[in-house]
Amino acid sequence: MTRTEDIGSKLKNLIPGGAHTYSKGDDQWPQIAPQCLERGKGCYVWDADGRRYLDWSMGLTSVCLGHAHEGINQAAIDAMALGQNFQRPSVMEAMAAERLLNFLEDRGDMIKFAKNGSTVTTAAVKLARAFTARDKVAVCAEHPFFSYDDWFIGTTRCPAGIPDYIKEYTTRFSFNDLASVEQMFKANPGSIACVILEPVKFEPPKPGFLQELYALCQQHGALLILDEMVTGFKWGKRGAGAYYGAKADMYTWGKGLANGHSVCALTGRRDVMELGGLDHSRPRVFLVSTTHGAEIPQLGALIHTLDIFDKDPGVFERNWALGANLRSQLNEVVATSGLSDTIEFQGEDCFFVAIIKKFGKHKANVARTYLLQELVRENQLFQGLFYPTAAHTESAIQETIHAWKLVLPRFKRFLAEGNRSELIGEATRPVFRAFNHCECLSAADCAKCHEKLEHV
């Protein structure tokens, strides 16, 4: 057993799921992927045995300027010298709050910091419910994740531990489909507190969709929340909503905010946000109260990250250009391999995904896992997403193109021949599923399937 495998075994024994984010779990990666990583630098990461991989996910897209960025890390160290946490608010909290709100310009009047995205999306929902005196939340059906809290997870295929009645308070609408939004409001008159969605995933918003969605929310007395947890600091300095000319009542931010350091934020209109404060006579909203939400070193990292963005405003445009170059060369390799009808790259150049449209003699998850497996063989740590950053150089692009040139002929043969034994271990599975070992929706369904499972 290698050191990487040994530590991976310990992780599974000590931590439920073996990781603190389900998308990092073993069921989301081919078996030959490194079970743990020890360090990173720039656009590369190393496992515990020293094997190097080119990283296109960059800490689930939270690392916007490169792993172990010396300037940002030094800013955190310098801030750490002031102390981690005090009995009263720190000077750094005021500095970071003012700095980020000014940086985002018109994306909110007040701010609340936290350590993870679920905390701030749930805070936004709570504020909306208090402000509107309504209960229901509307989520975009095509966007995969908003929070680990009950109001969202109750809508997924993984609702264990959540009372059934809570599920009744969340409804859905479809992205780019205003008719579905209108129908949703009609079916829930006077009861929808807020509508939450990402400004964009991999399908861009139709012209006017986000603007008309905001108008519909105003018409029906609901608040609009743009979840910029992923899209913020990729499309541009003010997020994807601003890029597409959209506005909302509240915004959530996180990945890329402090180059992987643990900082997330909720920003929004003053009349909404102040319900979580002390200077009003309405019912008191216990908004977010976290001991570590405004930890000083991480706020220092946030401020320095924003300083870099301000000193180098062309960083976002270069990321778009880098992605366009990578995408163009990938499309050429795919076409040369005769797989243009099989693989498609969807999304904007600053953040796009590889989609497998035809699976040959295999199921979709088997075909996808094999492609990831073979890219891992070529030292590409790739989970389907391309997130080009300032740390990705031209040599990194060429390294990736070389890997895809080696892998695609194998992938084409795998699809045509249907030899399942070429896939090492199990295929990846959806994160949201009712049971670990199958994709049945209930124990009754599992009793009808052919697998021998402990939960049957």
C-alpha positions as a LaTeX table, in Angstrom:
\begin{tabular}{lrrr}
\hline
Residue & $x$ (\AA) & $y$ (\AA) & $z$ (\AA) \\
\hline
Met1 & 0.00 & 0.00 & 0.00 \\
Thr2 & 1.30 & 3.43 & $-0.94$ \\
Arg3 & 1.30 & 6.30 & 1.53 \\
Thr4 & $-1.53$ & 7.91 & $-0.46$ \\
Glu5 & $-3.62$ & 4.74 & $-0.23$ \\
Asp6 & $-2.86$ & 4.34 & 3.47 \\
Ile7 & $-4.01$ & 7.87 & 4.26 \\
Gly8 & $-7.05$ & 7.39 & 2.00 \\
Ser9 & $-8.04$ & 4.35 & 4.06 \\
Lys10 & $-7.68$ & 6.35 & 7.26 \\
Leu11 & $-9.86$ & 9.11 & 5.84 \\
Lys12 & $-12.67$ & 6.67 & 5.04 \\
Asn13 & $-12.40$ & 5.14 & 8.51 \\
Leu14 & $-12.34$ & 8.45 & 10.37 \\
Ile15 & $-14.61$ & 10.74 & 8.33 \\
Pro16 & $-18.11$ & 9.88 & 7.04 \\
Gly17 & $-17.73$ & 9.71 & 3.27 \\
Gly18 & $-13.97$ & 10.08 & 3.59 \\
Ala19 & $-14.10$ & 13.82 & 2.89 \\
His20 & $-15.75$ & 17.03 & 4.04 \\
Thr21 & $-17.30$ & 17.75 & 0.65 \\
Tyr22 & $-19.27$ & 15.01 & $-1.10$ \\
Ser23 & $-17.89$ & 15.95 & $-4.52$ \\
Lys24 & $-14.44$ & 14.95 & $-3.20$ \\
Gly25 & $-15.66$ & 11.46 & $-2.24$ \\
Asp26 & $-14.48$ & 8.18 & $-3.75$ \\
Asp27 & $-17.81$ & 7.70 & $-5.55$ \\
Gln28 & $-17.11$ & 10.85 & $-7.59$ \\
Trp29 & $-13.74$ & 9.74 & $-8.96$ \\
Pro30 & $-12.27$ & 6.74 & $-10.81$ \\
Gln31 & $-10.57$ & 4.26 & $-8.53$ \\
Ile32 & $-7.07$ & 5.14 & $-9.75$ \\
Ala33 & $-7.49$ & 8.83 & $-8.82$ \\
Pro34 & $-5.33$ & 9.90 & $-5.86$ \\
Gln35 & $-7.23$ & 9.24 & $-2.64$ \\
Cys36 & $-5.69$ & 12.29 & $-1.01$ \\
Leu37 & $-3.54$ & 15.27 & $-1.92$ \\
Glu38 & $-0.73$ & 16.66 & 0.18 \\
Arg39 & 0.15 & 20.00 & $-1.37$ \\
Gly40 & $-0.36$ & 22.33 & $-4.30$ \\
Lys41 & 1.50 & 25.09 & $-6.08$ \\
Gly42 & 0.22 & 27.17 & $-8.96$ \\
Cys43 & $-1.95$ & 24.94 & $-11.13$ \\
Tyr44 & $-0.43$ & 21.66 & $-9.86$ \\
Val45 & $-1.15$ & 19.39 & $-6.91$ \\
Trp46 & 0.79 & 16.45 & $-5.47$ \\
Asp47 & $-0.42$ & 13.30 & $-3.73$ \\
Ala48 & 1.20 & 11.90 & $-0.59$ \\
Asp49 & 3.69 & 9.90 & $-2.69$ \\
Gly50 & 4.90 & 12.91 & $-4.67$ \\
Arg51 & 3.02 & 12.26 & $-7.93$ \\
Arg52 & 2.14 & 15.54 & $-9.62$ \\
Tyr53 & $-1.19$ & 16.33 & $-11.33$ \\
Leu54 & $-2.34$ & 19.27 & $-13.40$ \\
Asp55 & $-5.41$ & 20.67 & $-11.65$ \\
Trp56 & $-8.38$ & 22.09 & $-13.59$ \\
Ser57 & $-10.83$ & 22.21 & $-10.67$ \\
Met58 & $-8.61$ & 24.32 & $-8.38$ \\
Gly59 & $-10.13$ & 23.45 & $-5.02$ \\
Leu60 & $-13.69$ & 23.09 & $-6.38$ \\
Thr61 & $-13.03$ & 26.39 & $-8.23$ \\
Ser62 & $-12.26$ & 28.29 & $-5.02$ \\
Val63 & $-8.55$ & 28.87 & $-5.83$ \\
Cys64 & $-8.67$ & 31.76 & $-8.28$ \\
Leu65 & $-5.00$ & 32.80 & $-8.45$ \\
Gly66 & $-3.14$ & 29.54 & $-7.87$ \\
His67 & $-2.41$ & 27.13 & $-5.04$ \\
Ala68 & $-0.15$ & 28.44 & $-2.26$ \\
His69 & $-0.05$ & 31.98 & $-3.65$ \\
Glu70 & 2.81 & 33.56 & $-1.72$ \\
Gly71 & 1.39 & 37.07 & $-1.51$ \\
Ile72 & $-2.04$ & 35.98 & $-0.33$ \\
Asn73 & $-0.61$ & 33.48 & 2.14 \\
Gln74 & 1.71 & 36.15 & 3.52 \\
Ala75 & $-1.24$ & 38.50 & 3.95 \\
Ala76 & $-2.99$ & 35.81 & 6.01 \\
Ile77 & 0.18 & 35.28 & 8.07 \\
Asp78 & 0.55 & 39.01 & 8.67 \\
Ala79 & $-3.08$ & 39.21 & 9.78 \\
Met80 & $-2.58$ & 36.17 & 12.00 \\
Ala81 & 0.05 & 38.12 & 13.92 \\
Leu82 & $-2.77$ & 40.41 & 15.06 \\
Gly83 & $-4.69$ & 37.49 & 16.56 \\
Gln84 & $-7.32$ & 35.08 & 15.29 \\
Asn85 & $-10.48$ & 36.08 & 17.11 \\
Phe86 & $-11.59$ & 38.69 & 19.68 \\
Gln87 & $-14.44$ & 39.24 & 22.13 \\
Arg88 & $-15.67$ & 42.23 & 20.05 \\
Pro89 & $-15.63$ & 42.83 & 16.29 \\
Ser90 & $-12.17$ & 43.33 & 14.82 \\
Val91 & $-10.81$ & 46.24 & 12.82 \\
Met92 & $-10.21$ & 43.72 & 10.04 \\
Glu93 & $-13.96$ & 43.03 & 9.83 \\
Ala94 & $-14.68$ & 46.67 & 9.08 \\
Met95 & $-11.83$ & 46.84 & 6.56 \\
Ala96 & $-12.91$ & 43.67 & 4.77 \\
Ala97 & $-16.60$ & 44.60 & 4.72 \\
Glu98 & $-15.93$ & 48.06 & 3.27 \\
Arg99 & $-13.37$ & 46.72 & 0.83 \\
Leu100 & $-15.59$ & 43.99 & $-0.61$ \\
Leu101 & $-18.73$ & 46.15 & $-0.86$ \\
Asn102 & $-16.75$ & 48.86 & $-2.67$ \\
Phe103 & $-15.19$ & 46.25 & $-4.94$ \\
Leu104 & $-18.59$ & 44.82 & $-5.87$ \\
Glu105 & $-19.98$ & 48.36 & $-6.39$ \\
Asp106 & $-23.77$ & 47.98 & $-6.74$ \\
Arg107 & $-24.07$ & 44.38 & $-5.46$ \\
Gly108 & $-25.30$ & 45.28 & $-1.98$ \\
Asp109 & $-25.33$ & 47.87 & 0.81 \\
Met110 & $-24.52$ & 45.59 & 3.75 \\
Ile111 & $-22.58$ & 42.35 & 4.19 \\
Lys112 & $-22.37$ & 39.31 & 6.44 \\
Phe113 & $-19.31$ & 37.02 & 6.40 \\
Ala114 & $-19.31$ & 33.27 & 7.03 \\
Lys115 & $-17.11$ & 30.24 & 6.44 \\
Asn116 & $-19.14$ & 28.31 & 3.85 \\
Gly117 & $-21.69$ & 28.88 & 1.15 \\
Ser118 & $-24.57$ & 26.98 & 2.72 \\
Thr119 & $-24.47$ & 29.32 & 5.70 \\
Val120 & $-24.98$ & 32.43 & 3.60 \\
Thr121 & $-27.56$ & 31.00 & 1.18 \\
Thr122 & $-29.64$ & 29.85 & 4.15 \\
Ala123 & $-29.17$ & 33.27 & 5.74 \\
Ala124 & $-30.51$ & 34.87 & 2.56 \\
Val125 & $-33.55$ & 32.59 & 2.60 \\
Lys126 & $-34.20$ & 33.41 & 6.28 \\
Leu127 & $-34.03$ & 37.15 & 5.59 \\
Ala128 & $-36.39$ & 36.81 & 2.63 \\
Arg129 & $-38.92$ & 34.91 & 4.73 \\
Ala130 & $-38.75$ & 37.51 & 7.48 \\
Phe131 & $-38.95$ & 40.46 & 5.09 \\
Thr132 & $-41.90$ & 39.11 & 3.10 \\
Ala133 & $-43.67$ & 37.23 & 5.95 \\
Arg134 & $-43.90$ & 34.27 & 3.57 \\
Asp135 & $-42.65$ & 30.68 & 3.83 \\
Lys136 & $-41.92$ & 29.18 & 0.42 \\
Val137 & $-38.60$ & 29.17 & $-1.43$ \\
Ala138 & $-38.32$ & 28.76 & $-5.21$ \\
Val139 & $-35.16$ & 27.11 & $-6.52$ \\
Cys140 & $-33.94$ & 26.68 & $-10.08$ \\
Ala141 & $-34.42$ & 23.03 & $-11.05$ \\
Glu142 & $-31.40$ & 22.93 & $-13.36$ \\
His143 & $-28.91$ & 24.22 & $-10.81$ \\
Pro144 & $-27.55$ & 21.34 & $-8.73$ \\
Phe145 & $-26.71$ & 22.77 & $-5.31$ \\
Phe146 & $-27.64$ & 25.69 & $-3.08$ \\
Ser147 & $-27.18$ & 24.49 & 0.50 \\
Tyr148 & $-26.78$ & 21.44 & 2.73 \\
Asp149 & $-29.64$ & 22.75 & 4.85 \\
Asp150 & $-33.12$ & 21.21 & 4.96 \\
Trp151 & $-34.88$ & 23.74 & 2.72 \\
Phe152 & $-32.78$ & 22.57 & $-0.24$ \\
Ile153 & $-31.64$ & 19.00 & 0.49 \\
Gly154 & $-35.27$ & 18.04 & 1.11 \\
Thr155 & $-35.85$ & 18.60 & $-2.64$ \\
Thr156 & $-33.09$ & 16.20 & $-3.72$ \\
Arg157 & $-32.86$ & 12.42 & $-4.00$ \\
Cys158 & $-30.97$ & 12.39 & $-0.71$ \\
Pro159 & $-33.55$ & 13.68 & 1.83 \\
Ala160 & $-32.84$ & 11.25 & 4.71 \\
Gly161 & $-33.09$ & 12.96 & 8.09 \\
Ile162 & $-35.36$ & 15.75 & 6.85 \\
Pro163 & $-39.04$ & 15.84 & 7.93 \\
Asp164 & $-41.49$ & 15.49 & 5.06 \\
Tyr165 & $-43.37$ & 18.70 & 5.89 \\
Ile166 & $-40.26$ & 20.80 & 5.23 \\
Lys167 & $-40.21$ & 19.65 & 1.60 \\
Glu168 & $-43.56$ & 21.35 & 1.05 \\
Tyr169 & $-41.96$ & 24.75 & 1.52 \\
Thr170 & $-39.67$ & 24.54 & $-1.53$ \\
Thr171 & $-40.89$ & 24.71 & $-5.11$ \\
Arg172 & $-39.07$ & 24.75 & $-8.46$ \\
Phe173 & $-38.92$ & 26.61 & $-11.73$ \\
Ser174 & $-36.88$ & 26.16 & $-14.92$ \\
Phe175 & $-33.93$ & 28.25 & $-16.05$ \\
Asn176 & $-34.55$ & 30.42 & $-19.13$ \\
Asp177 & $-38.28$ & 29.60 & $-18.92$ \\
Leu178 & $-40.29$ & 32.62 & $-17.77$ \\
Ala179 & $-43.53$ & 30.71 & $-18.35$ \\
Ser180 & $-42.50$ & 28.22 & $-15.67$ \\
Val181 & $-41.83$ & 31.12 & $-13.29$ \\
Glu182 & $-45.21$ & 32.67 & $-14.00$ \\
Gln183 & $-46.92$ & 29.32 & $-13.50$ \\
Met184 & $-45.06$ & 28.85 & $-10.21$ \\
Phe185 & $-46.26$ & 32.18 & $-8.86$ \\
Lys186 & $-49.79$ & 31.41 & $-10.06$ \\
Ala187 & $-49.76$ & 28.04 & $-8.27$ \\
Asn188 & $-48.43$ & 29.61 & $-5.06$ \\
Pro189 & $-50.23$ & 32.94 & $-4.72$ \\
Gly190 & $-48.80$ & 35.21 & $-2.04$ \\
Ser191 & $-46.63$ & 32.47 & $-0.50$ \\
Ile192 & $-43.22$ & 32.61 & $-2.24$ \\
Ala193 & $-40.69$ & 34.52 & $-0.17$ \\
Cys194 & $-37.75$ & 34.30 & $-2.56$ \\
Val195 & $-36.44$ & 32.95 & $-5.82$ \\
Ile196 & $-32.85$ & 31.68 & $-5.83$ \\
Leu197 & $-30.70$ & 30.68 & $-8.79$ \\
Glu198 & $-27.21$ & 30.99 & $-10.20$ \\
Pro199 & $-26.94$ & 33.71 & $-12.87$ \\
Val200 & $-25.57$ & 31.03 & $-15.20$ \\
Lys201 & $-24.42$ & 27.43 & $-15.08$ \\
Phe202 & $-23.35$ & 26.06 & $-18.44$ \\
Glu203 & $-26.35$ & 27.29 & $-20.38$ \\
Pro204 & $-26.15$ & 31.09 & $-20.68$ \\
Pro205 & $-29.24$ & 33.12 & $-19.78$ \\
Lys206 & $-31.39$ & 34.14 & $-22.71$ \\
Pro207 & $-31.32$ & 37.89 & $-23.39$ \\
Gly208 & $-33.61$ & 39.55 & $-20.87$ \\
Phe209 & $-34.35$ & 36.41 & $-18.82$ \\
Leu210 & $-32.64$ & 37.53 & $-15.60$ \\
Gln211 & $-34.04$ & 41.04 & $-15.92$ \\
Glu212 & $-37.61$ & 39.82 & $-16.51$ \\
Leu213 & $-37.23$ & 37.31 & $-13.68$ \\
Tyr214 & $-36.39$ & 40.18 & $-11.32$ \\
Ala215 & $-39.40$ & 42.11 & $-12.57$ \\
Leu216 & $-41.67$ & 39.12 & $-11.94$ \\
Cys217 & $-40.32$ & 38.77 & $-8.42$ \\
Gln218 & $-41.05$ & 42.45 & $-7.75$ \\
Gln219 & $-44.52$ & 42.09 & $-9.24$ \\
His220 & $-45.34$ & 39.14 & $-6.97$ \\
Gly221 & $-43.67$ & 40.51 & $-3.84$ \\
Ala222 & $-40.80$ & 37.99 & $-3.71$ \\
Leu223 & $-37.09$ & 38.69 & $-3.30$ \\
Leu224 & $-34.53$ & 37.55 & $-5.87$ \\
Ile225 & $-31.29$ & 35.95 & $-4.68$ \\
Leu226 & $-28.45$ & 35.50 & $-7.17$ \\
Asp227 & $-26.15$ & 32.73 & $-5.95$ \\
Glu228 & $-22.70$ & 33.80 & $-7.14$ \\
Met229 & $-20.93$ & 31.19 & $-5.03$ \\
Val230 & $-19.44$ & 29.62 & $-8.17$ \\
Thr231 & $-19.80$ & 32.37 & $-10.75$ \\
Gly232 & $-18.43$ & 35.24 & $-8.69$ \\
Phe233 & $-14.86$ & 36.29 & $-9.58$ \\
Lys234 & $-14.88$ & 34.20 & $-12.78$ \\
Trp235 & $-17.01$ & 36.20 & $-15.22$ \\
Gly236 & $-15.63$ & 39.48 & $-13.87$ \\
Lys237 & $-15.01$ & 41.45 & $-10.68$ \\
Arg238 & $-18.73$ & 42.02 & $-9.96$ \\
Gly239 & $-19.84$ & 38.51 & $-10.83$ \\
Ala240 & $-21.83$ & 36.88 & $-13.62$ \\
Gly241 & $-25.00$ & 38.76 & $-12.72$ \\
Ala242 & $-23.32$ & 42.05 & $-13.51$ \\
Tyr243 & $-21.76$ & 40.55 & $-16.64$ \\
Tyr244 & $-25.25$ & 39.76 & $-17.96$ \\
Gly245 & $-26.68$ & 43.09 & $-16.76$ \\
Ala246 & $-28.83$ & 41.57 & $-14.01$ \\
Lys247 & $-29.57$ & 42.75 & $-10.49$ \\
Ala248 & $-31.12$ & 41.14 & $-7.42$ \\
Asp249 & $-32.10$ & 41.87 & $-3.83$ \\
Met250 & $-29.36$ & 39.68 & $-2.33$ \\
Tyr251 & $-26.19$ & 37.98 & $-3.56$ \\
Thr252 & $-24.09$ & 35.15 & $-2.14$ \\
Trp253 & $-20.34$ & 34.88 & $-2.73$ \\
Gly254 & $-17.60$ & 32.40 & $-1.88$ \\
Lys255 & $-15.43$ & 30.44 & $-4.31$ \\
Gly256 & $-12.56$ & 32.62 & $-5.47$ \\
Leu257 & $-13.23$ & 35.28 & $-2.88$ \\
Ala258 & $-9.95$ & 34.72 & $-1.00$ \\
Asn259 & $-8.05$ & 32.26 & $-3.22$ \\
Gly260 & $-9.26$ & 29.19 & $-1.35$ \\
His261 & $-9.12$ & 30.67 & 2.14 \\
Ser262 & $-12.39$ & 30.11 & 4.00 \\
Val263 & $-14.44$ & 33.25 & 3.39 \\
Cys264 & $-18.00$ & 33.49 & 2.08 \\
Ala265 & $-20.33$ & 36.46 & 2.10 \\
Leu266 & $-23.94$ & 37.54 & 1.81 \\
Thr267 & $-24.57$ & 41.03 & 0.40 \\
Gly268 & $-27.87$ & 42.77 & $-0.17$ \\
Arg269 & $-30.22$ & 45.70 & 0.10 \\
Arg270 & $-29.96$ & 47.61 & 3.36 \\
Asp271 & $-33.68$ & 47.39 & 4.17 \\
Val272 & $-33.48$ & 43.59 & 3.89 \\
Met273 & $-30.09$ & 43.00 & 5.48 \\
Glu274 & $-30.72$ & 45.25 & 8.48 \\
Leu275 & $-33.42$ & 42.85 & 9.71 \\
Gly276 & $-30.50$ & 40.81 & 11.00 \\
Gly277 & $-29.24$ & 43.83 & 12.94 \\
Leu278 & $-30.15$ & 45.85 & 16.02 \\
Asp279 & $-31.43$ & 49.16 & 14.64 \\
His280 & $-35.05$ & 48.39 & 13.76 \\
Ser281 & $-38.36$ & 47.72 & 15.49 \\
Arg282 & $-39.48$ & 44.74 & 13.39 \\
Pro283 & $-39.23$ & 41.14 & 14.68 \\
Arg284 & $-35.61$ & 40.27 & 15.35 \\
Val285 & $-33.99$ & 37.93 & 12.78 \\
Phe286 & $-31.27$ & 35.73 & 14.25 \\
Leu287 & $-29.38$ & 35.82 & 10.99 \\
Val288 & $-25.87$ & 34.34 & 11.15 \\
Ser289 & $-23.94$ & 34.01 & 14.41 \\
Thr290 & $-20.66$ & 32.16 & 13.90 \\
Thr291 & $-17.58$ & 32.31 & 16.10 \\
His292 & $-15.23$ & 31.87 & 13.15 \\
Gly293 & $-17.22$ & 33.70 & 10.46 \\
Ala294 & $-14.95$ & 36.77 & 10.53 \\
Glu295 & $-11.66$ & 35.10 & 11.44 \\
Ile296 & $-8.91$ & 37.67 & 10.99 \\
Pro297 & $-6.30$ & 35.78 & 8.87 \\
Gln298 & $-8.85$ & 34.76 & 6.25 \\
Leu299 & $-10.18$ & 38.30 & 5.96 \\
Gly300 & $-6.59$ & 39.41 & 5.45 \\
Ala301 & $-6.37$ & 36.93 & 2.56 \\
Leu302 & $-9.62$ & 38.30 & 1.16 \\
Ile303 & $-8.38$ & 41.89 & 1.17 \\
His304 & $-5.11$ & 40.95 & $-0.53$ \\
Thr305 & $-6.95$ & 38.93 & $-3.19$ \\
Leu306 & $-9.09$ & 41.97 & $-4.00$ \\
Asp307 & $-5.95$ & 44.13 & $-4.07$ \\
Ile308 & $-4.49$ & 41.82 & $-6.73$ \\
Phe309 & $-7.68$ & 42.03 & $-8.78$ \\
Asp310 & $-7.63$ & 45.83 & $-8.57$ \\
Lys311 & $-3.94$ & 46.13 & $-9.47$ \\
Asp312 & $-4.39$ & 43.75 & $-12.41$ \\
Pro313 & $-7.90$ & 44.39 & $-13.78$ \\
Gly314 & $-7.05$ & 42.42 & $-16.93$ \\
Val315 & $-6.84$ & 39.13 & $-15.01$ \\
Phe316 & $-10.43$ & 38.18 & $-15.80$ \\
Glu317 & $-10.11$ & 38.97 & $-19.51$ \\
Arg318 & $-6.93$ & 36.88 & $-19.68$ \\
Asn319 & $-8.73$ & 33.95 & $-18.04$ \\
Trp320 & $-11.44$ & 34.19 & $-20.72$ \\
Ala321 & $-8.77$ & 34.26 & $-23.43$ \\
Leu322 & $-6.93$ & 31.34 & $-21.85$ \\
Gly323 & $-10.15$ & 29.34 & $-21.76$ \\
Ala324 & $-10.95$ & 30.19 & $-25.36$ \\
Asn325 & $-7.50$ & 29.02 & $-26.46$ \\
Leu326 & $-7.81$ & 25.78 & $-24.47$ \\
Arg327 & $-11.31$ & 25.13 & $-25.76$ \\
Ser328 & $-10.33$ & 25.74 & $-29.37$ \\
Gln329 & $-7.46$ & 23.27 & $-29.17$ \\
Leu330 & $-9.60$ & 20.69 & $-27.34$ \\
Asn331 & $-12.26$ & 20.93 & $-30.04$ \\
Glu332 & $-9.57$ & 20.36 & $-32.65$ \\
Val333 & $-8.29$ & 17.26 & $-30.85$ \\
Val334 & $-11.82$ & 15.92 & $-30.44$ \\
Ala335 & $-12.55$ & 16.49 & $-34.14$ \\
Thr336 & $-9.28$ & 14.85 & $-35.21$ \\
Ser337 & $-10.18$ & 11.85 & $-33.06$ \\
Gly338 & $-13.55$ & 11.52 & $-34.78$ \\
Leu339 & $-15.47$ & 12.25 & $-31.57$ \\
Ser340 & $-17.17$ & 15.55 & $-32.36$ \\
Asp341 & $-20.59$ & 13.90 & $-32.10$ \\
Thr342 & $-19.61$ & 12.34 & $-28.77$ \\
Ile343 & $-17.89$ & 15.09 & $-26.74$ \\
Glu344 & $-19.07$ & 18.66 & $-26.46$ \\
Phe345 & $-17.74$ & 21.54 & $-24.36$ \\
Gln346 & $-20.52$ & 23.63 & $-22.87$ \\
Gly347 & $-20.41$ & 26.90 & $-20.95$ \\
Glu348 & $-18.52$ & 30.15 & $-21.27$ \\
Asp349 & $-14.78$ & 30.24 & $-21.95$ \\
Cys350 & $-14.05$ & 31.27 & $-18.36$ \\
Phe351 & $-15.76$ & 28.14 & $-16.98$ \\
Phe352 & $-16.85$ & 25.20 & $-19.11$ \\
Val353 & $-17.60$ & 21.50 & $-18.89$ \\
Ala354 & $-16.95$ & 18.43 & $-21.04$ \\
Ile355 & $-20.23$ & 16.66 & $-21.88$ \\
Ile356 & $-20.33$ & 13.11 & $-23.23$ \\
Lys357 & $-23.35$ & 12.92 & $-25.54$ \\
Lys358 & $-22.96$ & 9.36 & $-26.84$ \\
Phe359 & $-21.85$ & 6.43 & $-24.72$ \\
Gly360 & $-21.41$ & 3.60 & $-27.21$ \\
Lys361 & $-22.07$ & 0.25 & $-25.55$ \\
His362 & $-21.79$ & 1.68 & $-22.03$ \\
Lys363 & $-23.97$ & 3.59 & $-19.60$ \\
Ala364 & $-23.27$ & 7.30 & $-19.30$ \\
Asn365 & $-21.53$ & 7.10 & $-15.91$ \\
Val366 & $-19.31$ & 4.22 & $-17.09$ \\
Ala367 & $-18.18$ & 6.13 & $-20.18$ \\
Arg368 & $-17.54$ & 9.29 & $-18.17$ \\
Thr369 & $-15.57$ & 7.45 & $-15.49$ \\
Tyr370 & $-13.34$ & 5.80 & $-18.07$ \\
Leu371 & $-12.50$ & 9.16 & $-19.62$ \\
Leu372 & $-11.60$ & 10.57 & $-16.20$ \\
Gln373 & $-9.60$ & 7.43 & $-15.39$ \\
Glu374 & $-7.45$ & 7.69 & $-18.49$ \\
Leu375 & $-6.84$ & 11.39 & $-17.92$ \\
Val376 & $-5.68$ & 10.60 & $-14.39$ \\
Arg377 & $-3.20$ & 8.15 & $-15.95$ \\
Glu378 & $-1.80$ & 11.13 & $-17.84$ \\
Asn379 & $-1.55$ & 13.20 & $-14.63$ \\
Gln380 & $-4.64$ & 15.30 & $-15.33$ \\
Leu381 & $-6.80$ & 15.78 & $-12.24$ \\
Phe382 & $-10.02$ & 16.41 & $-14.09$ \\
Gln383 & $-13.62$ & 15.97 & $-12.92$ \\
Gly384 & $-15.34$ & 17.32 & $-16.01$ \\
Leu385 & $-14.79$ & 21.04 & $-15.43$ \\
Phe386 & $-12.28$ & 23.47 & $-16.87$ \\
Tyr387 & $-11.62$ & 26.51 & $-14.70$ \\
Pro388 & $-8.78$ & 28.53 & $-16.27$ \\
Thr389 & $-7.01$ & 30.80 & $-13.79$ \\
Ala390 & $-4.03$ & 33.12 & $-13.67$ \\
Ala391 & $-1.97$ & 30.13 & $-12.55$ \\
His392 & $-2.57$ & 28.17 & $-15.77$ \\
Thr393 & 0.19 & 28.82 & $-18.25$ \\
Glu394 & 0.52 & 28.05 & $-21.94$ \\
Ser395 & 2.67 & 25.05 & $-21.03$ \\
Ala396 & $-0.18$ & 23.76 & $-18.84$ \\
Ile397 & $-2.52$ & 24.01 & $-21.81$ \\
Gln398 & $-0.12$ & 22.11 & $-24.01$ \\
Glu399 & 0.30 & 19.47 & $-21.32$ \\
Thr400 & $-3.47$ & 19.05 & $-21.28$ \\
Ile401 & $-3.78$ & 18.89 & $-25.07$ \\
His402 & $-1.05$ & 16.25 & $-25.18$ \\
Ala403 & $-2.91$ & 14.19 & $-22.57$ \\
Trp404 & $-6.20$ & 14.38 & $-24.49$ \\
Lys405 & $-4.42$ & 13.32 & $-27.69$ \\
Leu406 & $-3.23$ & 10.19 & $-25.89$ \\
Val407 & $-6.52$ & 9.45 & $-24.15$ \\
Leu408 & $-9.15$ & 10.01 & $-26.84$ \\
Pro409 & $-8.15$ & 7.04 & $-29.07$ \\
Arg410 & $-8.48$ & 4.76 & $-26.01$ \\
Phe411 & $-11.81$ & 6.34 & $-25.14$ \\
Lys412 & $-13.11$ & 5.87 & $-28.69$ \\
Arg413 & $-12.14$ & 2.19 & $-28.62$ \\
Phe414 & $-13.72$ & 1.74 & $-25.18$ \\
Leu415 & $-17.02$ & 3.13 & $-26.42$ \\
Ala416 & $-16.97$ & 0.97 & $-29.54$ \\
Glu417 & $-15.84$ & $-2.34$ & $-28.03$ \\
Gly418 & $-17.79$ & $-2.16$ & $-24.80$ \\
Asn419 & $-15.10$ & $-3.92$ & $-22.76$ \\
Arg420 & $-16.20$ & $-3.01$ & $-19.22$ \\
Ser421 & $-13.12$ & $-4.67$ & $-17.72$ \\
Glu422 & $-10.97$ & $-1.76$ & $-18.93$ \\
Leu423 & $-12.60$ & 0.36 & $-16.25$ \\
Ile424 & $-10.80$ & $-0.19$ & $-12.96$ \\
Gly425 & $-13.24$ & $-0.38$ & $-10.06$ \\
Glu426 & $-16.74$ & 1.06 & $-9.95$ \\
Ala427 & $-18.18$ & 3.84 & $-12.08$ \\
Thr428 & $-18.92$ & 7.20 & $-10.47$ \\
Arg429 & $-22.44$ & 7.82 & $-9.17$ \\
Pro430 & $-24.60$ & 10.92 & $-8.69$ \\
Val431 & $-24.00$ & 12.75 & $-5.42$ \\
Phe432 & $-27.73$ & 12.96 & $-4.81$ \\
Arg433 & $-29.06$ & 9.41 & $-4.52$ \\
Ala434 & $-31.23$ & 7.74 & $-1.92$ \\
Phe435 & $-28.88$ & 4.81 & $-1.26$ \\
Asn436 & $-25.13$ & 4.39 & $-1.61$ \\
His437 & $-25.00$ & 1.25 & $-3.75$ \\
Cys438 & $-27.74$ & 1.89 & $-6.28$ \\
Glu439 & $-29.86$ & 4.68 & $-7.72$ \\
Cys440 & $-33.26$ & 3.43 & $-6.56$ \\
Leu441 & $-35.49$ & 6.07 & $-5.00$ \\
Ser442 & $-36.85$ & 3.96 & $-2.14$ \\
Ala443 & $-36.25$ & 0.76 & $-0.18$ \\
Ala444 & $-39.25$ & $-0.75$ & $-1.96$ \\
Asp445 & $-37.60$ & $-0.13$ & $-5.32$ \\
Cys446 & $-34.37$ & $-1.67$ & $-4.04$ \\
Ala447 & $-36.26$ & $-4.82$ & $-3.02$ \\
Lys448 & $-37.22$ & $-5.22$ & $-6.65$ \\
Cys449 & $-33.72$ & $-4.80$ & $-8.05$ \\
His450 & $-31.14$ & $-7.55$ & $-8.38$ \\
Glu451 & $-28.53$ & $-6.18$ & $-5.99$ \\
Lys452 & $-28.01$ & $-7.68$ & $-2.53$ \\
Leu453 & $-27.85$ & $-4.63$ & $-0.33$ \\
Glu454 & $-27.69$ & $-4.14$ & 3.41 \\
His455 & $-30.56$ & $-1.65$ & 3.38 \\
Val456 & $-32.99$ & $-4.02$ & 1.62 \\
\hline
\end{tabular}
